[in-house]
């Protein structure tokens, strides 16, 4: 429960059938779009930024879906149904990826295996996006890259000293602060609930 939210989500209490949906996400079972049960092994998932339709949002490129205009027709190989992602779209998502990777603290470059692996995945996917592929393959690569960018960003924030200091400071305040517009999580652990409530 958040004092800064106008929405109260219903937790997924029934058995789940997780599958990839039409727009390359997992619907209510996807931490990019819907709160999931809090997991101590992946606590940062609750801090993934909520999607925004604002084109001026700093992370707008993380939620863009390539349209037909975002494929370079001249560079495409129509004979083999291969296409190239337009340079303008690629530049936007690469700029965001570079920004997020640059925010990884130097001491986390080797100590956090999640960040290490995630950064390698991002760099690999950026290279793949410069190669010709089918429209479907390019859409999958973009979605995978966007997921990695958002998860790395959330992981960095969760591990940051600012986050730790905020928890300690806000215990002394009667009113929780405004928080980033994040996905959040479900939990029945009172200690975890108090921590996230204090952070807004």
PyMOL commands that set and color helices and strands:
alter all, ss='L'
color gray80, all
select helices_A, chain A and resi 27-29+40-47+60-62+68-70+78-80+87-102+108-111+113-128+135-159+161-170+190-198
alter helices_A, ss='H'
color red, helices_A
select strands_A, chain A and resi 36-37+71-77+82-85+185-186
alter strands_A, ss='S'
color yellow, strands_A
deselect
rebuild
show_as cartoon
